[in-house]
Amino acid sequence: MSFVPYGVTPPIITPFNEDGSVNYDALAKMSRHLVENGVHGLFPLGTTGEFYAIDDDEFCKILETVRDAVKDMKTRKGKPIQLFAGCSHITTRGAVHLIKLVEKVGGYDAVSVLTPMFVSQTQDELYTFYKTVADSTDMPVIMYNNKPKTNVTIEPATAARLARDCKNIIAVKDSTGDMTNSEEYLRLTMDVRDKFNVLLGRDTLIFAGLMYGATGAIASCANVAPRIVADIYDKWEDGDLAGALEAQYKLAPLRIACNMGTFPETIKEGLMLQGINVGKCLDPIQELSADQKAKLRAVLDGMGLL
């Protein structure tokens, strides 16, 4: 595997119309908007993209829409935009099925697979899950660890074992918010650093992760603040550590505001406040309260995002 995920990749929101159907026109515009504002990749159908609410036909059309919207666009250094597809399911066969759909659609660099939610797997079961998923495809696989949402964690020793045993498991996204956990992913995989990478999934820790050796971040707040989040990586890459840290500090109030309401509604509310019509999350998730919206507006205004 030669693919190295890097930089800032937003798990792009899925815009919905009032009747609950996917707004593909808004999705295409959103995809281009994010790339124009500096992100290095796009990741449809992650947690922020409400992957759990999508059927197979919508799944394929969403992937096609994002792919086609940015097919001729490049990063600031002329690299193609990297594309990750979320393939998360509660069962092994469900995740494999989604990966086969991604292969059929084509044009994606890697798939991201969350630990099966609801089922509290042992580490041996998680190893078998990811090993089976990896063996089912030639595509690069990014493991996705989000203990706060799933109550399941990929322990660092398990991640290191999978990194060594599966040639196409090329990264783990760590959304635990536990920097020690991220550091252990990095420390225990030093011997396979030529093919295995760590991506931060907690937006307040991007700078710290880069300094430790992570190659980038999958950052939900980049939907609302793409330029600010991209600056953390771009300035770090250019050696401007003070500028990268400044961008990280500037981002923090938005990430903290995401604790309001049910995730990812704050992300969608932020986009709506910016005049980007992405609709609300699907029921049962409800809009923020009037007081919460006012607080979010103040945060965005203070960040220069309105």
C-alpha positions in Angstrom: 0.0 0.0 0.0 1.5 3.3 -1.0 -1.5 5.6 -0.1 -0.8 7.9 2.8 -3.8 9.9 4.2 -2.7 13.4 5.1 -3.9 16.9 5.9 -7.4 17.9 6.8 -10.3 15.9 5.5 -13.8 16.9 6.7 -16.4 14.1 7.2 -18.8 16.0 5.0 -22.4 16.5 6.2 -25.2 15.0 4.2 -27.7 17.7 3.3 -31.4 16.8 3.5 -34.5 18.3 2.1 -37.5 18.9 4.4 -39.0 15.6 3.3 -35.9 13.7 4.4 -34.6 13.1 0.9 -30.9 13.8 0.2 -30.2 17.2 -1.4 -27.6 16.2 -4.0 -27.3 19.7 -5.4 -26.4 21.1 -2.0 -24.0 18.2 -1.5 -22.1 19.0 -4.7 -21.9 22.7 -3.9 -20.8 21.9 -0.3 -18.1 19.6 -1.7 -16.7 22.2 -4.0 -16.9 24.9 -1.3 -14.8 22.9 1.1 -12.1 22.2 -1.4 -12.0 25.8 -2.5 -11.4 26.7 1.1 -8.4 24.6 1.5 -9.2 21.1 2.7 -7.1 18.2 1.5 -9.9 15.6 1.1 -13.5 14.7 1.6 -15.1 11.9 3.5 -18.8 11.3 2.8 -20.9 9.0 5.0 -19.0 9.3 8.2 -20.6 9.9 11.6 -21.0 13.6 10.7 -22.7 12.5 7.5 -25.4 10.5 9.3 -24.3 7.3 7.6 -26.8 5.3 9.7 -29.7 6.9 7.9 -28.8 6.1 4.3 -30.0 3.2 2.1 -27.9 1.6 -0.6 -29.1 3.7 -3.5 -28.5 6.9 -1.6 -25.1 5.6 -0.5 -24.0 5.1 -4.1 -25.4 8.4 -5.3 -23.8 10.3 -2.5 -20.4 8.8 -3.3 -20.9 9.6 -7.0 -22.0 13.2 -6.2 -19.0 14.0 -4.1 -16.6 12.3 -6.5 -17.9 14.1 -9.5 -18.1 17.5 -7.8 -14.4 17.7 -7.1 -13.0 15.4 -9.9 -10.9 18.2 -11.5 -9.9 20.1 -8.3 -6.5 20.0 -6.5 -5.0 20.9 -3.2 -2.8 24.0 -2.7 0.2 21.9 -3.8 -1.4 20.5 -6.8 -2.3 17.1 -5.4 -5.6 15.4 -6.2 -8.3 15.6 -3.5 -8.2 12.4 -1.5 -11.6 10.7 -1.0 -12.6 8.4 1.8 -15.9 6.5 1.9 -17.5 5.6 5.2 -18.4 1.9 5.3 -19.7 1.5 8.8 -22.2 -1.2 9.9 -23.1 -3.2 12.9 -22.2 -6.5 11.3 -19.1 -7.7 9.4 -21.1 -8.7 6.3 -22.8 -5.3 6.3 -19.4 -3.5 6.3 -18.1 -5.8 3.5 -21.3 -5.1 1.5 -20.8 -1.4 1.7 -17.1 -1.7 0.6 -18.3 -3.7 -2.5 -20.6 -0.7 -3.3 -17.6 1.7 -3.0 -15.6 -0.5 -5.3 -18.5 -0.5 -7.8 -18.8 3.3 -7.7 -15.0 3.8 -8.1 -12.8 6.8 -7.6 -12.2 6.5 -3.8 -8.8 6.2 -2.2 -9.8 4.4 0.9 -12.7 3.2 3.0 -13.2 4.1 6.7 -14.8 1.4 8.9 -16.1 2.2 12.4 -16.1 -0.4 15.2 -19.5 -2.1 15.1 -21.8 -0.1 17.3 -24.1 -1.4 20.0 -22.4 -4.8 20.2 -19.6 -4.6 22.8 -16.9 -6.7 21.1 -13.8 -8.2 22.8 -10.5 -7.2 21.3 -10.2 -10.6 19.7 -13.6 -10.0 18.0 -12.5 -6.6 16.8 -9.3 -8.1 15.4 -11.3 -10.7 13.5 -13.8 -8.0 12.3 -11.1 -5.8 10.8 -9.0 -8.7 9.5 -12.1 -10.0 7.7 -13.0 -6.6 6.3 -9.4 -6.0 5.1 -9.2 -9.5 3.5 -12.5 -8.7 1.6 -10.9 -5.9 -0.5 -7.8 -4.5 -2.1 -8.7 -1.0 -1.0 -6.8 0.8 1.7 -8.8 0.5 5.0 -8.9 3.2 7.7 -10.0 1.9 11.1 -12.3 4.3 13.0 -12.2 4.4 16.7 -14.9 6.5 18.4 -15.4 5.1 21.9 -17.5 8.1 23.1 -20.2 7.1 20.5 -19.9 3.3 20.3 -18.7 2.4 23.8 -16.1 0.2 22.0 -12.4 0.9 21.6 -9.6 -0.4 19.4 -6.9 -0.8 22.0 -3.5 0.3 20.8 -2.1 -3.2 21.0 -4.9 -4.5 18.7 -4.4 -1.6 16.3 -0.7 -2.4 16.1 -1.4 -6.1 15.5 -3.8 -5.3 12.7 -1.3 -2.8 11.2 1.3 -5.6 11.0 -1.0 -8.4 9.9 -3.1 -6.6 7.2 -1.2 -4.9 4.4 -4.1 -2.8 3.4 -5.0 -1.5 6.9 -3.2 1.8 6.5 -4.5 4.1 9.3 -6.6 4.5 12.3 -8.8 7.6 13.0 -8.8 8.3 16.7 -11.9 10.2 18.0 -11.5 9.2 21.6 -10.2 12.6 22.6 -7.6 10.8 24.6 -4.1 12.0 23.6 -2.4 9.1 25.4 -4.4 6.7 23.2 -3.4 8.5 20.1 0.3 8.5 21.3 0.1 4.8 21.9 -1.2 4.2 18.4 1.8 6.0 17.1 4.4 4.5 19.5 3.3 0.9 19.1 3.4 1.1 15.3 6.7 2.8 14.8 8.1 -0.3 13.1 5.4 -0.1 10.4 5.3 3.7 10.0 6.1 3.3 6.3 2.6 1.9 5.8 0.5 2.8 8.9 -0.7 6.2 9.9 -2.7 7.9 12.6 -5.4 10.5 12.0 -6.8 12.7 14.7 -10.6 12.7 15.1 -10.8 15.2 17.9 -10.6 18.7 16.4 -9.0 20.3 19.5 -6.0 17.9 19.3 -5.0 18.3 15.6 -1.8 20.3 16.3 -0.8 18.0 19.2 -1.3 14.9 16.9 0.8 16.4 14.1 3.6 17.1 16.6 3.5 13.5 17.8 3.7 12.1 14.3 0.1 11.9 13.0 -0.3 12.6 9.3 -3.5 14.6 9.5 -7.0 14.8 10.8 -10.6 13.9 9.9 -12.2 17.0 11.3 -16.0 17.6 11.5 -15.6 21.3 12.3 -13.9 21.7 8.9 -17.4 21.6 7.4 -18.0 25.1 9.0 -14.4 26.4 9.3 -12.5 24.8 6.4 -9.9 27.5 6.1 -9.1 27.7 9.8 -8.8 23.9 10.1 -6.7 23.6 6.9 -4.4 26.3 8.3 -3.5 24.1 11.2 -2.0 21.5 8.8 -0.7 23.9 6.1 1.1 26.1 8.5 2.5 23.1 10.4 3.7 21.6 7.1 5.4 24.9 6.2 7.2 25.0 9.5 5.1 27.9 10.9 4.4 26.2 14.2 3.2 29.4 15.9 0.8 30.0 13.1 -0.5 26.4 13.3 -1.0 26.6 17.0 -2.8 30.0 16.6 -5.2 28.3 14.1 -5.8 25.5 16.5 -6.6 27.9 19.3 -8.9 29.8 17.0 -10.8 26.6 16.2 -11.4 25.5 19.8 -14.6 27.5 20.6 -16.4 25.9 17.6 -15.5 22.4 18.6 -16.5 23.1 22.2 -19.9 24.5 20.9 -20.5 21.2 19.2 -21.4 19.8 22.7 -24.7 21.7 22.3 -27.6 19.6 21.0 -27.3 16.2 19.5 -24.3 15.7 17.2 -24.0 16.6 14.3 -26.8 19.2 14.5 -24.5 22.0 15.7 -22.4 21.5 12.5 -25.5 21.8 10.3 -26.8 24.8 12.3 -23.4 26.5 11.8 -23.7 26.0 8.0 -27.2 27.3 8.0 -26.1 30.4 9.9 -23.5 30.9 7.2 -26.2 30.8 4.5 -25.4 27.3 3.3 -28.7 25.5 3.0 -28.0 21.9 4.2 -31.2 21.4 6.2 -31.4 19.8 9.7 -30.4 16.4 10.8 -32.9 13.6 10.3 -35.3 12.8 13.1 -35.1 12.1 15.9 -32.4 14.7 16.1 -33.9 18.1 16.7 -32.8 21.7 16.0 -30.8 23.6 18.6 -32.9 25.7 21.0 -33.1 29.5 20.3 -30.6 30.1 23.2 -28.2 27.6 21.7 -28.5 29.1 18.3 -27.7 32.5 19.7 -24.6 31.1 21.5 -23.5 29.4 18.2 -23.9 32.6 16.3 -21.8 34.5 18.8 -19.1 31.8 18.5 -19.1 32.0 14.7 -19.1 35.8 14.7 -16.2 35.8 17.1 -14.3 33.5 14.7 -15.0 35.7 11.7 -17.1 33.0 10.1 -20.3 35.0 9.5 
